């Protein structure tokens, strides 16, 4: 009997060490899994419910939301593959004409001031309609031969919010999922 108890303790110990190693190695994914268990796939602000894609986590101060796409393992660099920031526009547009004028101003200002003459800028890109309409400008950078880095700035949710994305170009799908699935 003592021999079988000793064997079962060894098996339990080996299993525990294995689970700890997997959790340590894939900590960011384990963390996002538990974040989604606790919060679901949305985070609420005073005005909106912001969609949080799988493998992302989010935090809010009540008005603005930051969504982070974490790397797969603790040893991956960078630790954040992408960051999305959303918040209410300080002075929302009062009419459709004012919104269209604001979109043109954003386009001009982005090309002139926000790109800092680096990277390849494209836009405007319009997505959605009505309350989920977004007007975006994007700049692509090439920091490494095998990766493309993007910076996107949008007037989102019918021009009432601003949305910014910075990160690996392969993660931009999450950004547009957030804009398309928030309400």
C-alpha positions, 0 to 999 in steps of 0.5 A: 500500500505505501508503494502505490501511495508513493507512486500516486504522489509522484504522478500527481507531482509530475502532473502539477509540474507539467501544468505549472510549466505550461501555464508559465510558458503560455501565461499570456494565453492562460491569462486571456482565457481567464479574463474572458471567463470573468468578463465575457467578450465585452467591456462596458463604458458609460456610453458603449459596450466594446467587443473584446476579441478572443486572445485579447484583454481590455481595461477601462476607466469608465470612458475610454477602453484599451484593448491589448493583444498579448503574445502567445508565450512569456518569451515572445517579443514584443509582449503586446502584438497590438494595442487598440485605444477607444474613447469618446470624441471630445467634441462630437459632430452635431450634424451630418455636414459637420461630420463630413467636414470633420472627416475631410479635416482628419484626412488632410491633418493625417497626411500632413501632421500625423504620419511624420513623413515616415511609412506608407500612408493610405486612406481614407477607408470607410467602413460600416454605416450609421452608428457603426460607421468608421472613417480611418487613415492608416500608415504602414511601417517596416521595422523588420524585414519579415514584419509590418507595423501599422498605425491606424486612426479612426473616427468611429461609431458614427464619428462620436468616438476615436479609435487608434490601433498600433501593432503588427499588421497581422493583428489588424483583423481584431481592430476591425472586429472591435469596431464592427461588433461594439454597440 
